[in-house]
Amino acid sequence: MRTDILQVPFLDLTAQHRPIRSEIDAAIAKIIDTNAFILGGPVDRFEAEFADYCNARRCVGAGSGTAAISLLLRAHGVGPGDEVITPPNTFIATVEAIAAVGATPVLADVDPDSWLLDPVAVESRITARTRAILAVHLYGHVADLGALRALADRHGILLLEDAAQAHGARWQGQRIGHGSQGAAFSFYPGKNLGALGDGGAVVVDDESVADTIVALRHHGQSGKNLHTYVGGTDRLDGIQAAVLSVKLAYLDGWNAARRQHAARYREFLADSRFSIPVSLEGTEPVHHLFVINHPEVHRVKMALSENGIGWGEHYPRAVHLQPAFSHLGLEGEFPVAEAICANIVSLPMFAELPSELIDRTCDVLLRVDS
Ligand SMILES: Cc1ncc(COP(=O)(O)O)c(C=O)c1O
């Protein structure tokens, strides 16, 4: 990347933290002063706030988004012998979490326009062993929850949501996190709602599932010195919860800014060979990432780098093509997802991104395309 020209960062967390730094510092200081490092006050408070935000009955904090997905699956009794259907173009953590509970990940191809789980493909993968559909709201776009829910209900299986990239996204006017049997969120620092380290949460309406997760994340403890399950150390820590409480107040504003940036990118790139995933009707995305596809993506990446523009890849290799899951032997089975993954590039996207830098990025993109 050239250093003699104005850089366009892919992500700038410093810009996010600068205006709220004193609030964050005060929240952290309070945790240190009160030694509230593990569970208790700050975690309870954030859980109540985030449940309220998602309009769900309960939120249970977890150590990471990956842990949150596994906890949700386990609390629903999903385990060895069960199959869970999910898309191949997600971050590997979705599939890792399924494997971690001993269940079998079953992949289904995605829709070529939205790049999200295709309900028709999902139905073709349902067997007598299917226990759950794990929809992924990829890049902050809401999956086809209506069709997937109908499918899950018809087959008597669970609909769960990997909402790691979609805090605050809406379906039918309501924030996601209810209307399914549970949604898992990640608070990895770069997420729309990010901690200052690892963190995650599950949002559910079912009290008994929530109570099971409360126990599982904390050594299976269902009462003082009563370990009902073989659990682990999968808690959201106090410092992260306190920081998340500060940041939650800003989330809707940040998401609105991301939507404006996405609209600007779209407008610039409308008459080009760049393809951009479309949001499904009745959904309001939160654009965690702005990922585009181009037949000459290598040239695109080179041009971005030469012009000091940061870019990413989410994700250049579908999960079944990763060495960790190559034993599934599924190469070539998901032509839509494979084609999308092969030609993607993620553009700078964060709330504080100045619009001039979007214009500059699009100038470079359109020059490559012409
Ligand atoms: C779609 C998706 N699922 C799961 C995860 C896992 O979250 P974490 O990194 O907090 O474990 C992430 C984030 O990294 C993600 O993007």
The ligand as a MOL file (V3000), in Angstrom:
LIG
                    3D

  0  0  0     0  0            999 V3000
M  V30 BEGIN CTAB
M  V30 COUNTS 16 16 0 0 0
M  V30 BEGIN ATOM
M  V30 1 C -21.0180 -14.7460 11.3290 0
M  V30 2 C -20.1830 -14.9030 12.5650 0
M  V30 3 N -20.4630 -15.9140 13.4090 0
M  V30 4 C -19.7630 -16.0920 14.5360 0
M  V30 5 C -18.7220 -15.2570 14.8730 0
M  V30 6 C -17.9290 -15.5770 16.0810 0
M  V30 7 O -17.8230 -14.5480 17.0040 0
M  V30 8 P -16.5740 -14.4610 18.0000 0
M  V30 9 O -15.4050 -14.0250 17.1760 0
M  V30 10 O -17.0010 -13.4330 18.9870 0
M  V30 11 O -16.3900 -15.7850 18.5910 0
M  V30 12 C -18.4180 -14.1740 14.0420 0
M  V30 13 C -17.3740 -13.1940 14.3830 0
M  V30 14 O -16.2450 -13.2730 14.3790 0
M  V30 15 C -19.1500 -14.0000 12.8490 0
M  V30 16 O -18.8680 -13.0170 12.0080 0
M  V30 END ATOM
M  V30 BEGIN BOND
M  V30 1 1 1 2
M  V30 2 1 2 3
M  V30 3 2 2 15
M  V30 4 2 3 4
M  V30 5 1 4 5
M  V30 6 1 5 6
M  V30 7 2 5 12
M  V30 8 1 6 7
M  V30 9 1 7 8
M  V30 10 2 8 9
M  V30 11 1 8 10
M  V30 12 1 8 11
M  V30 13 1 12 13
M  V30 14 1 12 15
M  V30 15 2 13 14
M  V30 16 1 15 16
M  V30 END BOND
M  V30 END CTAB
M  END
